[in-house]
Amino acid sequence: MAVTTQDSELLVRFRDPATKESAYTSIIRKYQEKLYWHIRRMVVEHEDANDVLQNVFIRVWNALENFREDAQLYTWLYRIATNESLTFLEQQKKRSAVPLGDVESGLENKIKADKDFDANKLEWKLQLAIQQLPDKQRVVFTLRYYDEMPYEQMSKVLETSEGALKASYHHAVKKIEDYILNH
């Protein structure tokens, strides 16, 4: 079985009406920080990341009873968080009714507005470079670079072949290198 023993126990407790809420709270405690940072790297702003994370946990509450355990709970949660983040970014693009490039420069401006922003520091250049990537490449890069997720697990989260993910990551790395060297 792909689910860890601890997650299996949490799922059993979740399916019991007497322990459902405490099991759900345990799942949130266990995964909220990892999911928050995954989401935050995609949507940039803290408030937006919190909103998306809330949506993720609402979806989890509504769908967890039907979770089939053919993947790890962690993988399933990441898939939901990734989809919610991409949906949020799409809604931002539609809501702003401006060209896609303007939305992305808006994300770049949010990074530059941070009180600790220093354009000469490599970590800030990296953040700006990541914001230049198309959404899918940004997701692949953050899962691999920050979360050190293996391609095999990533393919389950993103429902894409490992080969396509390796290519996306390679392209993302090249774009980031070019951005950092030229800015």
C-alpha positions in Angstrom: 0.0 0.0 0.0 1.3 3.4 -1.0 0.0 5.3 2.1 2.3 5.5 5.2 1.1 3.8 8.3 0.5 7.1 10.1 -1.6 8.4 7.2 -3.5 5.1 7.0 -4.4 5.5 10.7 -5.5 9.1 10.1 -7.7 8.0 7.2 -9.3 5.2 9.3 -10.0 7.7 12.1 -11.4 10.2 9.5 -13.9 7.6 8.3 -15.1 7.1 11.8 -17.8 9.7 12.7 -16.6 9.8 16.3 -13.0 10.7 15.4 -13.5 12.4 12.0 -12.8 16.0 13.2 -9.7 15.2 15.2 -8.3 13.1 12.4 -8.9 16.0 10.0 -7.2 18.4 12.4 -4.2 16.0 12.6 -4.0 15.9 8.8 -4.1 19.7 8.6 -1.4 20.0 11.3 0.8 17.5 9.6 0.7 19.0 6.1 -0.4 22.7 6.3 3.1 24.2 6.4 4.5 22.2 3.5 1.3 22.9 1.4 1.4 26.6 2.4 5.0 27.0 1.1 4.2 25.1 -2.0 1.2 27.4 -2.7 3.1 30.5 -1.6 5.9 29.9 -4.1 3.2 29.8 -6.9 0.9 32.7 -5.9 3.6 34.9 -4.2 1.5 36.8 -1.6 0.9 35.5 1.9 -2.8 36.5 2.0 -3.4 34.8 -1.4 -1.5 31.7 -0.2 -3.7 31.5 2.9 -6.9 31.9 0.8 -5.8 29.1 -1.5 -4.7 26.9 1.4 -8.2 27.3 3.0 -9.8 26.3 -0.3 -7.5 23.2 -0.4 -8.5 22.1 3.0 -12.2 22.6 2.2 -11.8 20.4 -0.9 -9.9 17.9 1.3 -12.7 17.8 3.9 -15.3 17.2 1.1 -13.3 14.6 -0.8 -11.3 12.7 1.8 -14.0 10.1 2.5 -13.7 9.0 -1.2 -9.9 9.0 -1.2 -9.0 5.5 -2.6 -5.5 5.3 -1.2 -4.0 4.3 -4.6 -1.5 7.2 -4.0 0.1 8.6 -0.9 -2.1 11.1 1.0 0.8 13.6 0.6 0.7 13.2 -3.2 -3.1 13.6 -3.3 -2.9 16.8 -1.1 -0.1 18.2 -3.3 -2.3 17.6 -6.4 -5.2 19.5 -4.9 -2.9 22.3 -3.7 -1.3 22.6 -7.2 -4.7 22.6 -9.0 -6.1 25.2 -6.5 -3.0 27.4 -7.1 -3.3 27.1 -10.9 -7.0 27.9 -10.7 -6.3 30.9 -8.5 -3.7 32.2 -11.0 -6.1 31.7 -13.9 -8.9 33.6 -12.0 -6.4 36.4 -11.4 -5.6 36.6 -15.1 -9.3 36.6 -16.0 -10.3 39.0 -13.3 -7.7 41.5 -14.2 -8.8 41.4 -17.9 -5.2 42.3 -18.9 -2.8 40.4 -21.0 -1.0 37.5 -19.3 2.3 39.3 -19.4 0.9 42.1 -17.2 -0.3 39.6 -14.6 3.1 38.1 -14.5 4.7 41.5 -14.1 2.2 42.1 -11.3 3.6 39.0 -9.5 7.1 40.4 -10.2 6.0 43.7 -8.7 4.6 42.0 -5.6 8.1 40.4 -5.0 9.8 43.8 -5.5 7.4 45.4 -3.1 8.6 43.1 -0.2 10.3 45.2 2.5 13.3 42.9 2.4 13.7 43.0 -1.4 17.2 43.4 -2.6 17.7 42.9 -6.4 21.4 42.1 -5.9 20.7 39.1 -3.8 20.6 35.8 -5.6 17.5 34.5 -3.7 15.5 37.5 -4.9 16.8 37.1 -8.5 15.7 33.5 -8.3 12.2 34.5 -7.1 11.9 37.0 -10.0 13.2 34.4 -12.5 10.7 31.8 -11.2 7.8 34.3 -11.8 8.9 34.6 -15.5 8.2 30.9 -16.0 4.9 29.6 -17.5 2.6 28.2 -14.8 3.4 24.5 -15.5 7.1 25.0 -15.5 6.9 27.1 -12.3 5.0 24.2 -10.6 7.6 21.6 -11.8 10.5 23.8 -10.8 9.2 24.5 -7.3 8.2 20.9 -6.7 11.7 19.7 -7.7 13.9 22.5 -6.4 12.2 23.5 -3.2 10.3 20.3 -2.2 12.9 17.9 -3.8 10.1 15.8 -5.0 11.1 12.8 -7.1 9.9 12.8 -10.7 8.0 9.6 -10.1 5.9 11.2 -7.3 5.6 14.5 -9.3 4.1 12.6 -12.2 1.4 11.4 -9.9 0.8 14.9 -8.5 0.7 16.5 -11.9 -0.7 13.5 -13.8 2.1 13.9 -16.5 4.8 11.6 -17.7 8.2 11.6 -16.0 9.8 12.5 -19.4 7.7 15.5 -19.9 8.4 16.7 -16.3 12.2 16.3 -16.8 11.9 18.3 -20.0 9.9 21.0 -18.3 12.3 21.2 -15.4 15.3 21.4 -17.8 13.6 24.2 -19.7 12.7 26.0 -16.5 16.3 25.8 -15.2 17.7 27.2 -18.6 15.2 30.1 -18.4 16.1 30.8 -14.8 19.8 30.7 -15.6 19.4 33.1 -18.5 17.3 35.5 -16.4 19.8 35.5 -13.5 22.8 36.0 -15.8 21.1 38.8 -17.8 19.4 40.8 -15.0 
